[in-house]
Amino acid sequence: MSSQPTEASAPLIPMPSLTPDALRVAVAQIVPSRLPELNEHLASAATSAQRTSSVGPLRAFTAHWGAVVNIERWPQRAARFHACEELAADPLADPEAARAATSEIGRILRTAAEEIGA
């Protein structure tokens, strides 16, 4: 993992290893409402990996959920990410503000992925 984000608060949990089991435990701890989504994604990735004889779908799964965990484990980052999601999805939002929010979502996702080496 590269440098830690500079945030005033500490992470809720240490960054887990990028394995399905470790990511499942982390999601259960910090965003339990997303556990069914993780389980469905893992089942789909495993099916795709078997069907294509490729580990690509499982790598994509761990990269995606590693980034999710890396965002959610930092309370300030997660709050900003979710605020931007809400603004970007608001049909009544100022178009310029919505574009800026979408851009920030991308930046947060890229940073989270880079920090875990994905």
Sine and cosine of phi, psi and omega as CSV:
sin_phi,cos_phi,sin_psi,cos_psi,sin_omega,cos_omega
0.00,0.00,0.61,-0.80,0.03,-1.00
-1.00,0.09,-0.36,-0.93,-0.11,-0.99
-0.86,0.51,0.53,-0.85,0.04,-1.00
-0.97,0.25,0.49,-0.87,0.07,-1.00
-0.92,0.40,0.52,-0.85,0.06,-1.00
-1.00,-0.03,0.98,-0.18,-0.01,-1.00
-0.75,-0.66,0.48,-0.88,-0.03,-1.00
-0.92,0.39,-0.53,0.85,-0.04,-1.00
-0.99,-0.11,0.34,-0.94,0.05,-1.00
-1.00,0.07,0.37,-0.93,0.05,-1.00
-0.92,0.39,0.50,-0.87,0.02,-1.00
-0.92,0.40,-0.59,0.81,0.01,-1.00
-0.62,-0.79,0.37,-0.93,0.14,-0.99
-0.93,0.38,0.40,-0.92,0.05,-1.00
-0.93,0.37,0.84,-0.54,0.00,-1.00
-0.97,0.23,0.19,-0.98,0.13,-0.99
-0.93,0.38,0.39,-0.92,-0.06,-1.00
-1.00,0.02,0.90,0.44,0.09,-1.00
-0.87,-0.49,0.47,-0.88,0.02,-1.00
-0.81,0.59,-0.70,0.72,-0.03,-1.00
-0.91,0.42,-0.71,0.70,-0.01,-1.00
-0.91,0.41,-0.64,0.77,0.03,-1.00
-0.92,0.39,-0.62,0.79,0.04,-1.00
-0.88,0.47,-0.70,0.72,0.03,-1.00
-0.88,0.48,-0.70,0.72,-0.01,-1.00
-0.90,0.44,-0.71,0.70,0.01,-1.00
-0.89,0.46,-0.66,0.75,0.03,-1.00
-0.87,0.49,-0.52,0.86,0.00,-1.00
-0.98,0.18,-0.68,0.73,-0.19,-0.98
-0.95,-0.30,-0.43,0.90,0.07,-1.00
-0.60,-0.80,0.91,0.42,-0.09,-1.00
-0.86,0.51,-0.41,0.91,0.03,-1.00
-0.90,0.44,-0.33,0.95,-0.02,-1.00
-0.99,-0.11,0.02,1.00,-0.02,-1.00
-0.86,0.51,-0.70,0.72,0.05,-1.00
-0.87,0.50,-0.61,0.79,0.04,-1.00
-0.89,0.45,-0.70,0.72,0.04,-1.00
-0.87,0.49,-0.73,0.69,-0.03,-1.00
-0.89,0.46,-0.65,0.76,0.05,-1.00
-0.91,0.42,-0.67,0.74,0.01,-1.00
-0.90,0.44,-0.66,0.75,0.01,-1.00
-0.90,0.44,-0.69,0.72,0.02,-1.00
-0.88,0.47,-0.68,0.73,0.03,-1.00
-0.90,0.43,-0.68,0.73,0.01,-1.00
-0.90,0.43,-0.66,0.75,0.01,-1.00
-0.91,0.42,-0.66,0.75,0.04,-1.00
-0.89,0.45,-0.71,0.70,0.02,-1.00
-0.90,0.45,-0.66,0.75,0.01,-1.00
-0.89,0.47,-0.67,0.74,0.01,-1.00
-0.93,0.38,-0.70,0.72,-0.04,-1.00
-0.90,0.43,-0.61,0.79,-0.07,-1.00
-0.99,-0.14,-0.06,1.00,-0.07,-1.00
0.81,0.59,0.69,0.72,-0.04,-1.00
-0.67,-0.74,0.58,-0.81,0.08,-1.00
-1.00,0.03,-0.01,1.00,-0.01,-1.00
-0.80,0.61,-0.74,0.67,0.01,-1.00
-0.88,0.47,-0.57,0.82,0.03,-1.00
-0.96,0.29,-0.58,0.82,0.09,-1.00
-0.91,0.42,-0.66,0.75,0.04,-1.00
-0.89,0.45,-0.64,0.76,0.05,-1.00
-0.86,0.51,-0.77,0.64,-0.05,-1.00
-0.93,0.38,-0.57,0.82,0.04,-1.00
-0.92,0.40,-0.70,0.71,0.00,-1.00
-0.89,0.45,-0.80,0.60,-0.08,-1.00
-0.96,0.28,-0.45,0.90,0.13,-0.99
-0.90,0.44,-0.68,0.74,0.05,-1.00
-0.91,0.42,-0.67,0.74,0.04,-1.00
-0.85,0.53,-0.76,0.65,-0.01,-1.00
-0.88,0.47,-0.67,0.74,-0.03,-1.00
-0.91,0.40,-0.48,0.88,0.11,-0.99
-0.97,0.25,-0.77,0.63,-0.13,-0.99
-0.93,0.36,-0.39,0.92,-0.03,-1.00
-0.97,0.23,-0.24,0.97,0.07,-1.00
-0.97,-0.25,0.97,-0.24,-0.11,-0.99
-0.81,0.59,-0.69,0.72,-0.02,-1.00
-0.93,0.37,-0.65,0.76,0.02,-1.00
-0.90,0.43,-0.70,0.71,-0.01,-1.00
-0.89,0.46,-0.68,0.73,0.00,-1.00
-0.88,0.47,-0.69,0.72,0.00,-1.00
-0.91,0.41,-0.68,0.73,0.01,-1.00
-0.85,0.53,-0.74,0.68,-0.04,-1.00
-0.94,0.34,-0.57,0.82,0.07,-1.00
-0.90,0.44,-0.66,0.75,0.04,-1.00
-0.92,0.40,-0.64,0.77,0.06,-1.00
-0.85,0.52,-0.71,0.71,-0.01,-1.00
-0.89,0.45,-0.70,0.71,0.00,-1.00
-0.90,0.43,-0.70,0.72,-0.02,-1.00
-0.90,0.43,-0.50,0.87,-0.02,-1.00
-1.00,0.02,-0.15,0.99,-0.06,-1.00
-0.98,0.21,0.92,-0.40,-0.03,-1.00
-0.92,0.39,-0.27,0.96,0.00,-1.00
-0.99,-0.12,-0.01,1.00,-0.03,-1.00
-0.94,0.34,0.47,-0.88,0.11,-0.99
-0.86,0.52,0.78,-0.62,-0.05,-1.00
-0.83,0.56,-0.62,0.78,0.01,-1.00
-0.92,0.40,-0.67,0.74,0.03,-1.00
-0.91,0.42,-0.63,0.78,0.02,-1.00
-0.91,0.42,-0.65,0.76,0.05,-1.00
-0.90,0.43,-0.67,0.75,0.03,-1.00
-0.90,0.44,-0.64,0.77,0.03,-1.00
-0.91,0.42,-0.67,0.74,0.03,-1.00
-0.89,0.46,-0.66,0.75,0.04,-1.00
-0.89,0.45,-0.67,0.74,0.01,-1.00
-0.92,0.38,-0.59,0.81,0.08,-1.00
-0.84,0.54,-0.73,0.68,0.02,-1.00
-0.87,0.49,-0.67,0.74,0.02,-1.00
-0.90,0.44,-0.69,0.72,0.00,-1.00
-0.89,0.45,-0.69,0.72,0.02,-1.00
-0.89,0.46,-0.70,0.71,0.01,-1.00
-0.89,0.47,-0.70,0.72,0.00,-1.00
-0.89,0.47,-0.72,0.70,0.00,-1.00
-0.88,0.48,-0.67,0.74,0.01,-1.00
-0.92,0.38,-0.67,0.74,0.02,-1.00
-0.89,0.46,-0.64,0.77,-0.03,-1.00
-0.90,0.44,-0.46,0.89,0.02,-1.00
-0.99,-0.16,0.02,1.00,0.04,-1.00
0.98,0.19,0.38,0.92,0.00,-1.00
-1.00,-0.02,0.00,0.00,0.00,0.00
